[in-house]
Each structure stands twice: as structure tokens, then as C-alpha cells.
Amino acid sequence: MTDVQVGDELILLVHLAGTNVRAYQGYCPHQKTILADGKLDGNILTCAAHFWQFDLSTGEGVNPKRCQLHRYPVKVEDSTICVGIPQDRR
């Protein structure tokens, strides 16, 4: 798990066991804490600031359940990870 800057977007990249690389928004929707600073336990990411939790296999909130991480499309070509950022996203 790491974060990368893609244009103006901070992206969280994660490679979970048995899955492809996934890309999510890099900040917690609660108070914009950097998610890569959190703790990953299996598929569950716990935000370092206020302990919100997300299932990184889906991006869905675990605690609280009413939240969701934005997922970006990812393509891996050779050793390059390509993340699709919509041009109209603000």
C-alpha cells in the first residue's frame, strides 16, 4: 500500500493478496487524512486519524458503513501502473 500523486489527485494504490492492483482516493472522506498513513489488516484499512475503516476489496465503508472510497480504473502494463483520472473530476 502506498500513495502517489497523479496530477492534482492523491491516489492510494494497494495490491491485496489474490487481486490486481487497485486505486482509490488517497484521502479519508472524513477529514482528508492521508489513507496510506493508516493500518492495513488483510483487506481492511483503518484511517490513522479517527479510525474509520474501509474494505479495500470494494472501497466500501466498514465503520461507518455509510461511506465509500472513490475507486479509479487501473491498468498494469509491464511494470507500469496506469491510473485513469476523469478529466472533468474536480
N, C-alpha and C positions, 0 to 999 in steps of 0.2 A: 504494500500500500504506500502510495506517495502522492504528492500533489505537484501539478505542473501548471504553468501559465500558458494559455493558448489565447493569443490576442489579449482582450480585456477580461477574459474569463479565467478564474482559478478552477482547475479540474482535479478531482480526486480519481486516481487510477488505482484499480485493485485487481489482483489476479487470485481469485478464490480457488481452492482445491477442486479439480474436476470441471472447471469452467474456463471460458475465454476471458480475456481482459475486459473489464467493464469501466465505464467512465460516468461519474456523477458530478453534480455541482460540488465545488470544493468547500463551501461554507455551510454551516449548520443553519437551517431556516429559522431557528430560534433567535439567536443573537449574533449571527455572522462569525462564529468561531471557526477557525480552520479545522476541518474534519480530520485531516491527516495527523493532527496532534492528538487524536483520540486513541482509544484502545480497541484493537480488533481481536475478537474471540470467536473463532470459527467464521461464520458469516455475519456476526453481529458486531457493528461498530458502535462504540459508546463515545459520545462527544465529551471532550475533556472539560468543558466549562460547566455545563449543567446536567450532564449525564443523560441527555436524550439518546435514544438508541434506534438504530436503523438496520434492517436486514439487507445487506449488500447483494444478496442474490436477486432482489427485486427492487430495492430502493424504498420499500415501504417502511413506515414508522412502526417500531415495536413498543416504544414508550416515549411519547404518547403515540397512539395508533392513528391519530387524525392528520399526521404529517406524511410527506412523501419527498424524496430527493428526486430532482430532475436528472434523468438519465440521457446521456449523449450517445449517438451511434459511434461504434469503434470498428476499425478495420486494421488488422495486423498484416503488414507486407514485409516479408523477410524479417528484419529486426527493427522495423519502424512501426510505431503505433500511431495511427491516424485517428483523430477525434473530429467528428462532424459538429461544427458550431453553426447554428442557423444564422444567416446574415441579418435577419430582422429582429433578433433577440436583443432586448435591452434590459 
